[in-house]
Amino acid sequence: MQFRHLAWLVSSLMLTISVEALAEAPAQKTVEQTVNTVCAACHAADGNSVVTLNPKLAGQHPEYLEKQLTEFKSGKRANAVMSGMAASLSDAEIKELAAYFAAKKLNPGQAATNGAGSVGEKIYRGGVAATGVPACAACHGPNGAGLPKQFPRLGGQHADYTLAQLKAFRTGERTNAPMMMAIAVKMTDAEMAAVADYIQGLR
């Protein structure tokens, strides 16, 4: 009887400790909570950022988003703001965020001056033969849809963001895409601006 009474006391004590520990443990954030508290300020909750230097994430391939977040976290892609944001994310949270934004509908943009027949279109579809710049469409597709697991969606992206990334590839500020670095060093500011504007209007 004494043994059974002692066993009951131990079991009760362990149950009490477990319940208290569970109550004290921080609740795991849902992906929506992470988006609203961390991502939305720069990228909007639906991934369609209104600040044109911040990329639209909506409709982007999840593999690409996961790769970029992972490389922000590791430091392979340098960005003081995003490295800080990604530092505390687990691999599972990165996957959830990538899937979340990939599932959102992209709000398309419009080119300011580089529509059909423009310099921007010529570069995007045919490259610049004189300097060996390949056509953007060769990797990113005729409508900028990209290719899952290989090349990101570009269509509808803010021109300001695309231009900033092209310049970062050219200067070596961004180094996590060697192919883009090799292409960007051959482009002038004017060519970059034109193709970035054209990309903004793709859909």
Residue pairs with C-beta under 8 A, 6 or more apart in sequence:
29 37
29 93
31 93
31 96
31 97
31 99
31 100
32 100
34 89
34 93
34 96
34 97
35 45
35 97
35 100
36 45
38 85
39 45
39 57
39 85
39 97
39 101
42 49
42 51
42 54
42 81
43 49
43 54
43 55
43 56
43 57
43 101
44 50
46 58
46 104
46 105
47 56
47 57
47 58
47 59
47 60
47 101
47 104
47 106
48 56
48 58
48 104
48 106
48 107
49 55
49 56
49 57
49 158
52 158
52 159
52 160
52 161
53 158
53 160
53 161
53 164
54 158
54 161
55 157
55 158
55 161
56 106
56 107
56 156
56 157
56 158
56 161
57 65
57 101
57 104
58 101
58 104
58 105
58 106
58 107
59 102
59 104
59 105
59 106
59 153
59 156
60 101
60 102
60 152
60 153
61 102
61 146
61 147
61 148
61 149
61 152
61 153
62 95
62 98
62 99
62 101
62 102
63 98
63 148
63 149
64 146
64 151
64 152
64 153
65 97
65 98
65 101
65 102
66 94
66 95
66 98
68 77
68 176
69 82
69 86
69 89
69 94
69 97
69 98
70 86
70 91
70 94
71 77
71 176
72 79
72 82
72 83
72 85
72 86
73 83
73 86
73 87
73 89
73 94
75 83
76 175
76 176
77 174
77 175
77 176
78 173
78 174
78 175
86 94
89 97
106 153
106 155
106 156
107 156
108 155
108 156
108 201
108 202
108 203
109 156
109 157
109 158
109 159
109 200
109 201
110 200
110 201
111 118
111 120
111 159
111 197
111 198
111 200
111 201
112 159
112 197
112 200
113 197
114 120
114 121
114 194
114 195
114 197
114 198
114 201
115 121
115 198
115 201
118 194
118 197
118 198
119 190
119 191
119 194
120 194
120 195
120 196
120 197
120 198
120 199
121 198
123 133
123 135
123 136
123 191
123 194
123 195
123 198
124 135
124 136
124 137
124 195
124 198
124 199
124 202
125 135
125 136
125 137
125 142
126 135
127 133
127 134
127 135
127 136
127 138
128 186
128 187
128 191
131 186
131 187
132 186
133 183
133 186
133 187
133 191
134 183
136 144
136 154
136 195
136 199
139 146
139 147
139 150
139 151
139 179
140 146
140 147
140 151
140 152
140 153
140 154
140 155
141 147
141 151
141 155
143 155
143 202
143 203
144 153
144 154
144 155
144 156
144 157
144 199
144 202
144 203
145 153
145 155
146 152
146 153
146 154
154 162
154 199
154 202
155 199
155 202
155 203
156 199
156 200
156 201
156 202
156 203
157 199
157 200
158 200
159 193
159 196
159 197
159 199
159 200
160 196
162 195
162 196
162 199
162 200
163 192
163 193
163 196
165 174
165 180
166 180
166 184
166 187
166 192
166 195
166 196
167 173
167 184
167 189
167 192
168 174
169 177
169 180
169 181
169 183
169 184
169 185
170 181
170 184
170 185
170 187
170 192
172 181
174 180
174 181
175 181
184 192
187 195
